Each structure stands twice: as C-alpha cells, then as structure tokens.
Amino acid sequence: EGLIEFYDSFKDMFEFFCKNTTIHGTIRLVCSDSNRMKTAFWTLLLLASFGMLYWQFALMFSQYWAYPVVLTMSMHSEPKMFPAITICNLDPYRFELVSEHLVQLDQMAEESIAFLYGINISASLFHVNEKNIHVKDLSSIGNLSRSSFKLSQNFSLLRMPDHSNRSGKKHSSVGFRLCNATGGNCFYKTYSSGMDAILEWYRFHYMNIMSQLPVIINISDHEEQIEDMVYSCQYDGEPCRPSDYVHFHHPVFGSCYTFNSKGTDSFWTATKPGIPYGLSLILRAEQKDHIPLLSTVAGVKVMIHNHNQTPFLEHEGFDIRPGIATTIGIQQDEVNRLGGNYGKCTTNGNDVNVKLLYNNSYTLQACLHSCFQHIMVQKCGCGYYYYPLPPGAEYCDYNKQPAWGHCFYQLYNRLRNHHLNCFDQCPKPCRESLYKVSAGTAKWPSAKSQDWIRQALRHQNGYNSTSNRLDIAKVTIFYQQLNYQSVNESPLLSENLLLSSMGSQWSLWFGSSVLSVVEMFELLIDTLVLSLLFCYQRFRSKKT
C-alpha cells in the first residue's frame, strides 16, 4: 500500500483520473454525471477526438514509412578540379593481322550496295591499299588472316517487301536474317534507312573479324602518338605534359586520349572561370577512311566526364566539325542521393550484385554493360566484342557460335525494353557530378589567316598539314563559373518532424502534452493492478 495507490473500485479510480488529469474534457465526464445527456455527449466527443487523433497518427506513419524525399538546392563557390576530357579521332584502324578479312568485308559491302541500290562503288573508296597497323611481339600467334576464319555468307543484306506507313506512302526496309542454332525462330534485323542497315550489317561482320585478335594488345605501341592527333595543347596558359593524358583504343571511334583522367594533379585545378583559363586544343580532324563503313563521320569526338570514369562514347559526347573553332562552356551540377529506405543507390558499387568488368569507378553505364555481358556469356556462350570479357570467356565468332547474332539482338531488345533485370540490379550512384554544356562555333582558320597558321603547323615538329582548311579543328573547353549547384535529397518526414507532428495533433485534439500520455499509462497500470487484486480476493474468498 505504500508503493501503489489502491482504490475501492474502478469507479473511484476513474473519477480520480478525470478530476486530476491534464487531458482536457475528461473532467466533464464526472461533473456532468447527474445529466446523462451531457455525459453521453462528452463521452462521444472524447471518443471521436481519440478516433481523429489516431487516424491522423496512421496517416503520419503511412507517409513516414513511404520514405518520401524533398530536393534542396544550394550554391557553392570554390576552386575545383577540371573534369576529365576524352577525345577520339573517329578514325578506326585496319590491323595487319586481320587485313585480308577486312578487304573481303569491303568487297562484300561493295557488292551489297550495288545489289540494293545499283551503285558501283570504286574499290578506291575503301582505301584497300591504306597502310595497315602492325602489332608488335605477336609472331608466335601467326598470321590470323590465313587462319581458318571465314566470312559468313548467311547474313546477306536484303530489301524487305514494300508496305504502307501511316501516311499511306509505300515504304521499304533493309535488313539481314538471323536464326538460332537449329536454323529456326528466324527474324529479320531491319531498318527503315538503308544507310543504318548497311552500317549495322558491317559492324556485325566487323566484330566477328576483330574477335580473332588477341584480347590483350598494347595498342599504344603501334598506333599513332598524341603528337599526330593533337597539334597544340594548353591548359590555363601552360602547355600540357605527357603525364596529363592516357591512351586507349576504341573499335569504332579509333584512337582516344583522356586528359586529367585521375583528377589528382594540382596542375588541373581550376582557379578562375573563362576561356583563357580552360583547355585549348588544336586537333587533326582529317579522316583517312581506313574503315569508311564503320565510321561515316569526319571530325573529333569529345566527351566531358568525371575522373576515374570509363567514357562510353557511343552513349554520350558530341562531335567537333573540322575547320571550325568550337568553344565549350561547362557548368557543374552535383547530385547527392540518400539511398537506403529513401531510394536505391550505391556509394561505390561494392554492394551491387553485378561484378564490374571495367577497372574504373562505378557508373550506371558500366554496371549495365557489365550486367549485359555476363548475361550474354551465360545465354549465348560468348561475349560482345565492344565490352570487356569476364574471366574465362571469349568474344563471339560466328564460325564458332553461328547463332550468337540471333541471341545477341534478342537480348539487346530485352535490355532496351527493360525486360532484363539489369536495371533492377544496377542502381544510380549516391553521389555524381553532371556537366551541362553550351557551345559556340566559328570558322577557323579564317580565309586571311589560314596560310600562316598552316605554315606554322607544318613547321612545328615536322607536321605536314595539307592546304585544306578542313583537316584541323580548334576546341576550347572552360568553366563558365566556378560556383556549382548542389542538389541534395533530404527526408520529407524525419524522426524529429514526425514526433513534432504527433505532438501537434495530440495538442490539437486534447490540449495536452507528453505528461498526459504518461498519465494514461498510469491509468492502465492501475487498472491492471486493481484487476489482479480483485481476482486474488475472489480466489481467497472461494478457497476460504
């Protein structure tokens, strides 16, 4: 009795609670006990208030467990690192190891174009006598051109029957036929544009030819040096250094160089905005047409991206026209995602189920390509030539896997239509930098200045520039402003805001506080104890 306050009955306990609690309205239940109508009215009113309160609580918790986010934008201004810049000459090479097969493919393309359009293309268009690229230290492999590989004649270009489109005009398509390993389930890979069909058909055969090359080739040993592509390079008024770029080869876009790929050298710190403080390049933009049906664009491919990131030039980037001076202003945006319950994202890719095939930092494109390549190896038995290989796999070759094209195009259509689970397995990065680009162009060099500029380039380290203004291009990339916009996700309803909203609702319907909740818990405990005591008394009385 010294620890627990006893009551003679539940009625006494309830009256004591109603007279002393801080919850508004409860005292009216006791004061109006002589008037049953008022008592019933206040009872219904309190029950309705309780119902509205917990209905609001349910809405709050359902919103909280939905984990909505709100975007907050902030501006920051500080010196920052210049982004990585990748340039490609859009001039893929003929490798000597597969030169004979490429010549045969050019002849097949010439015959296909003549069959489709009745145009006789001179063999000189394909530059059959163009200098081939010799791969060093591969004498042990032998001449792959004399190997057992043979170009397949089962994928001829065909013109599909005419059909009417929505406007009623007759329209024909061009494509080639693909079948599975048993020769069934065939379909036509068709295009409304004959040019697109020829380019895709050529790339399909080209991948089979290039799969004959060894997987590991040091391209930089036998391909052109950067001096043959970049006539001049300056950043912030200082000449670029050999350590400022890395070289790689792209099977379609040719020889590529990435400037400031790591982003760790203080030389590339941007301290001022404007054209004079950016990266200025004078580039060779001529096209030798080593493989004209593989690359139909003349100029230079440029991509601005983050450091330690694989540049996917087939999805991003832009082309620079020859004979043009292009100024490119960039503005950086930074996106920070919450992740966890608030959205699917990854910090560094370690928690992603897809094993990346690229040796750079995690990006969505790198994950999607790696996921597709793993599925391709699993389903088709070989890998797509444009993507890195998983350990133990080999690139597709229709001499070894005759139906890989049928398998690949079906898988790619499923990926494009989001029917593969790659988009579910590959989240976006939790933090990424995006670059908005604005560009301006002008003819360069001008008619009056092209002579002395051409002479200067000709005498600079023995460069031999032609008299045509369309063989060079100038590119300047700079920060428009050093301030950048940061877009951050934050919880729309955090724990603190949830408690504050619950307190507001409790105060609205009952005009009480947290102590009132404690009083209600005390009432429940007293009710439980009193019930146990009454049960014990009845048990003792029956036993007696």
Solvent accessible surface area in square Angstrom, and as a share of the most:
residue,aa,sasa,rsa
1,E,175,0.79
2,G,83,0.80
3,L,180,0.89
4,I,70,0.35
5,E,102,0.46
6,F,81,0.34
7,Y,32,0.12
8,D,130,0.67
9,S,41,0.26
10,F,86,0.36
11,K,142,0.60
12,D,57,0.30
13,M,9,0.04
14,F,91,0.38
15,E,48,0.22
16,F,94,0.39
17,F,28,0.12
18,C,2,0.01
19,K,118,0.50
20,N,89,0.46
21,T,22,0.13
22,T,73,0.42
23,I,8,0.04
24,H,119,0.53
25,G,17,0.17
26,T,12,0.07
27,I,77,0.39
28,R,91,0.33
29,L,26,0.13
30,V,17,0.10
31,C,85,0.51
32,S,9,0.06
33,D,93,0.48
34,S,109,0.70
35,N,61,0.31
36,R,210,0.76
37,M,159,0.71
38,K,99,0.42
39,T,36,0.21
40,A,53,0.41
41,F,117,0.49
42,W,53,0.19
43,T,52,0.30
44,L,120,0.60
45,L,75,0.37
46,L,20,0.10
47,L,110,0.55
48,A,56,0.43
49,S,16,0.10
50,F,54,0.23
51,G,43,0.41
52,M,72,0.32
53,L,0,0.00
54,Y,108,0.41
55,W,134,0.47
56,Q,37,0.17
57,F,23,0.10
58,A,59,0.46
59,L,83,0.41
60,M,22,0.10
61,F,59,0.25
62,S,66,0.43
63,Q,86,0.38
64,Y,30,0.11
65,W,156,0.55
66,A,73,0.57
67,Y,59,0.22
68,P,35,0.22
69,V,53,0.30
70,V,61,0.35
71,L,108,0.54
72,T,66,0.38
73,M,125,0.56
74,S,42,0.27
75,M,111,0.49
76,H,74,0.33
77,S,90,0.58
78,E,87,0.39
79,P,89,0.56
80,K,25,0.11
81,M,53,0.24
82,F,1,0.01
83,P,0,0.00
84,A,0,0.00
85,I,0,0.00
86,T,0,0.00
87,I,1,0.00
88,C,0,0.00
89,N,4,0.02
90,L,6,0.03
91,D,1,0.01
92,P,2,0.01
93,Y,12,0.05
94,R,1,0.01
95,F,4,0.02
96,E,77,0.34
97,L,21,0.11
98,V,0,0.00
99,S,15,0.10
100,E,72,0.32
101,H,6,0.03
102,L,0,0.00
103,V,36,0.20
104,Q,79,0.35
105,L,0,0.00
106,D,2,0.01
107,Q,97,0.43
108,M,27,0.12
109,A,0,0.00
110,E,45,0.20
111,E,116,0.52
112,S,17,0.11
113,I,16,0.08
114,A,31,0.24
115,F,144,0.60
116,L,13,0.07
117,Y,91,0.35
118,G,63,0.60
119,I,93,0.47
120,N,139,0.71
121,I,29,0.15
122,S,71,0.45
123,A,55,0.43
124,S,82,0.53
125,L,87,0.43
126,F,3,0.01
127,H,70,0.31
128,V,53,0.31
129,N,150,0.77
130,E,42,0.19
131,K,163,0.69
132,N,48,0.25
133,I,18,0.09
134,H,115,0.51
135,V,8,0.05
136,K,114,0.48
137,D,143,0.74
138,L,30,0.15
139,S,110,0.71
140,S,112,0.72
141,I,71,0.36
142,G,36,0.35
143,N,60,0.31
144,L,24,0.12
145,S,9,0.06
146,R,177,0.64
147,S,49,0.31
148,S,104,0.67
149,F,10,0.04
150,K,150,0.64
151,L,17,0.08
152,S,17,0.11
153,Q,124,0.55
154,N,124,0.63
155,F,18,0.07
156,S,57,0.37
157,L,5,0.03
158,L,67,0.33
159,R,107,0.39
160,M,30,0.13
161,P,112,0.70
162,D,91,0.47
163,H,93,0.41
164,S,71,0.46
165,N,70,0.36
166,R,252,0.92
167,S,85,0.55
168,G,54,0.52
169,K,143,0.61
170,K,165,0.70
171,H,61,0.27
172,S,29,0.19
173,S,14,0.09
174,V,4,0.02
175,G,0,0.00
176,F,0,0.00
177,R,109,0.40
178,L,1,0.01
179,C,30,0.18
180,N,46,0.24
181,A,91,0.70
182,T,127,0.74
183,G,47,0.45
184,G,28,0.27
185,N,97,0.50
186,C,44,0.26
187,F,51,0.21
188,Y,93,0.35
189,K,33,0.14
190,T,56,0.32
191,Y,54,0.20
192,S,78,0.50
193,S,39,0.25
194,G,12,0.12
195,M,124,0.55
196,D,59,0.31
197,A,0,0.00
198,I,13,0.07
199,L,35,0.17
200,E,41,0.18
201,W,2,0.01
202,Y,0,0.00
203,R,75,0.27
204,F,1,0.00
205,H,0,0.00
206,Y,0,0.00
207,M,3,0.01
208,N,0,0.00
209,I,0,0.00
210,M,2,0.01
211,S,19,0.12
212,Q,38,0.17
213,L,15,0.07
214,P,37,0.23
215,V,100,0.57
216,I,158,0.80
217,I,31,0.15
218,N,88,0.45
219,I,26,0.13
220,S,46,0.30
221,D,73,0.38
222,H,26,0.12
223,E,11,0.05
224,E,24,0.11
225,Q,99,0.44
226,I,14,0.07
227,E,89,0.40
228,D,62,0.32
229,M,0,0.00
230,V,11,0.07
231,Y,20,0.07
232,S,36,0.23
233,C,23,0.14
234,Q,82,0.36
235,Y,2,0.01
236,D,58,0.30
237,G,51,0.49
238,E,96,0.43
239,P,87,0.55
240,C,29,0.17
241,R,87,0.32
242,P,110,0.69
243,S,93,0.60
244,D,7,0.03
245,Y,54,0.20
246,V,74,0.42
247,H,46,0.21
248,F,61,0.25
249,H,36,0.16
250,H,28,0.12
251,P,20,0.13
252,V,7,0.04
253,F,27,0.11
254,G,0,0.00
255,S,0,0.00
256,C,0,0.00
257,Y,4,0.01
258,T,6,0.04
259,F,1,0.00
260,N,7,0.04
261,S,21,0.13
262,K,119,0.50
263,G,15,0.15
264,T,116,0.68
265,D,55,0.29
266,S,92,0.59
267,F,48,0.20
268,W,2,0.01
269,T,41,0.24
270,A,6,0.04
271,T,79,0.46
272,K,108,0.46
273,P,60,0.37
274,G,22,0.21
275,I,89,0.45
276,P,96,0.60
277,Y,80,0.30
278,G,4,0.04
279,L,0,0.00
280,S,32,0.21
281,L,1,0.00
282,I,30,0.15
283,L,0,0.00
284,R,19,0.07
285,A,1,0.01
286,E,56,0.25
287,Q,46,0.21
288,K,76,0.32
289,D,37,0.19
290,H,5,0.02
291,I,3,0.01
292,P,18,0.11
293,L,27,0.13
294,L,4,0.02
295,S,10,0.06
296,T,78,0.45
297,V,67,0.39
298,A,50,0.39
299,G,1,0.01
300,V,0,0.00
301,K,25,0.11
302,V,0,0.00
303,M,2,0.01
304,I,20,0.10
305,H,7,0.03
306,N,38,0.19
307,H,45,0.20
308,N,60,0.31
309,Q,27,0.12
310,T,22,0.13
311,P,20,0.12
312,F,9,0.04
313,L,1,0.00
314,E,79,0.36
315,H,89,0.40
316,E,81,0.36
317,G,34,0.33
318,F,60,0.25
319,D,71,0.37
320,I,4,0.02
321,R,165,0.60
322,P,24,0.15
323,G,0,0.00
324,I,15,0.07
325,A,21,0.16
326,T,8,0.04
327,T,49,0.29
328,I,0,0.00
329,G,2,0.02
330,I,0,0.00
331,Q,29,0.13
332,Q,20,0.09
333,D,17,0.09
334,E,18,0.08
335,V,26,0.15
336,N,38,0.20
337,R,52,0.19
338,L,72,0.36
339,G,6,0.06
340,G,72,0.69
341,N,105,0.54
342,Y,53,0.20
343,G,35,0.34
344,K,132,0.56
345,C,17,0.10
346,T,1,0.00
347,T,118,0.68
348,N,89,0.45
349,G,12,0.12
350,N,128,0.65
351,D,105,0.54
352,V,19,0.11
353,N,135,0.69
354,V,13,0.08
355,K,135,0.57
356,L,45,0.22
357,L,26,0.13
358,Y,34,0.13
359,N,159,0.81
360,N,61,0.31
361,S,55,0.35
362,Y,20,0.08
363,T,20,0.11
364,L,51,0.26
365,Q,50,0.22
366,A,1,0.01
367,C,0,0.00
368,L,14,0.07
369,H,10,0.04
370,S,0,0.00
371,C,4,0.02
372,F,1,0.00
373,Q,0,0.00
374,H,55,0.24
375,I,25,0.13
376,M,0,0.00
377,V,39,0.22
378,Q,143,0.63
379,K,125,0.53
380,C,19,0.12
381,G,48,0.46
382,C,1,0.00
383,G,0,0.00
384,Y,23,0.09
385,Y,40,0.15
386,Y,48,0.18
387,Y,19,0.07
388,P,41,0.26
389,L,32,0.16
390,P,14,0.09
391,P,115,0.72
392,G,93,0.89
393,A,25,0.20
394,E,77,0.34
395,Y,31,0.12
396,C,4,0.02
397,D,6,0.03
398,Y,9,0.03
399,N,65,0.34
400,K,133,0.56
401,Q,33,0.15
402,P,90,0.57
403,A,18,0.14
404,W,4,0.01
405,G,1,0.01
406,H,11,0.05
407,C,28,0.17
408,F,9,0.04
409,Y,7,0.03
410,Q,71,0.32
411,L,8,0.04
412,Y,75,0.29
413,N,44,0.23
414,R,106,0.39
415,L,23,0.11
416,R,147,0.54
417,N,82,0.42
418,H,116,0.52
419,H,125,0.56
420,L,14,0.07
421,N,75,0.38
422,C,0,0.00
423,F,72,0.30
424,D,95,0.49
425,Q,51,0.23
426,C,5,0.03
427,P,13,0.08
428,K,101,0.43
429,P,17,0.10
430,C,22,0.13
431,R,163,0.60
432,E,40,0.18
433,S,25,0.16
434,L,84,0.42
435,Y,41,0.16
436,K,113,0.48
437,V,65,0.37
438,S,56,0.36
439,A,72,0.56
440,G,34,0.33
441,T,95,0.55
442,A,62,0.48
443,K,153,0.65
444,W,35,0.12
445,P,4,0.02
446,S,57,0.37
447,A,81,0.63
448,K,194,0.82
449,S,25,0.16
450,Q,46,0.20
451,D,81,0.42
452,W,163,0.57
453,I,20,0.10
454,R,36,0.13
455,Q,83,0.37
456,A,52,0.41
457,L,8,0.04
458,R,72,0.26
459,H,137,0.61
460,Q,70,0.31
461,N,128,0.66
462,G,66,0.64
463,Y,24,0.09
464,N,130,0.66
465,S,4,0.03
466,T,69,0.40
467,S,87,0.56
468,N,82,0.42
469,R,62,0.23
470,L,97,0.48
471,D,13,0.07
472,I,5,0.03
473,A,0,0.00
474,K,62,0.26
475,V,1,0.00
476,T,10,0.06
477,I,1,0.00
478,F,26,0.11
479,Y,6,0.02
480,Q,82,0.37
481,Q,94,0.42
482,L,22,0.11
483,N,40,0.20
484,Y,25,0.09
485,Q,46,0.20
486,S,3,0.02
487,V,27,0.16
488,N,43,0.22
489,E,39,0.17
490,S,34,0.22
491,P,48,0.30
492,L,76,0.38
493,L,17,0.08
494,S,37,0.24
495,E,106,0.47
496,N,120,0.61
497,L,85,0.42
498,L,13,0.06
499,L,120,0.60
500,S,65,0.42
501,S,29,0.19
502,M,43,0.19
503,G,40,0.38
504,S,67,0.43
505,Q,35,0.16
506,W,20,0.07
507,S,57,0.37
508,L,123,0.61
509,W,79,0.28
510,F,5,0.02
511,G,30,0.29
512,S,15,0.09
513,S,63,0.41
514,V,117,0.67
515,L,127,0.63
516,S,0,0.00
517,V,49,0.28
518,V,86,0.49
519,E,40,0.18
520,M,46,0.21
521,F,121,0.51
522,E,103,0.46
523,L,36,0.18
524,L,113,0.56
525,I,104,0.53
526,D,27,0.14
527,T,48,0.28
528,L,113,0.56
529,V,34,0.19
530,L,7,0.04
531,S,36,0.23
532,L,110,0.55
533,L,55,0.28
534,F,55,0.23
535,C,84,0.50
536,Y,120,0.46
537,Q,112,0.50
538,R,172,0.63
539,F,127,0.53
540,R,125,0.46
541,S,75,0.48
542,K,174,0.74
543,K,156,0.66
544,T,149,0.87
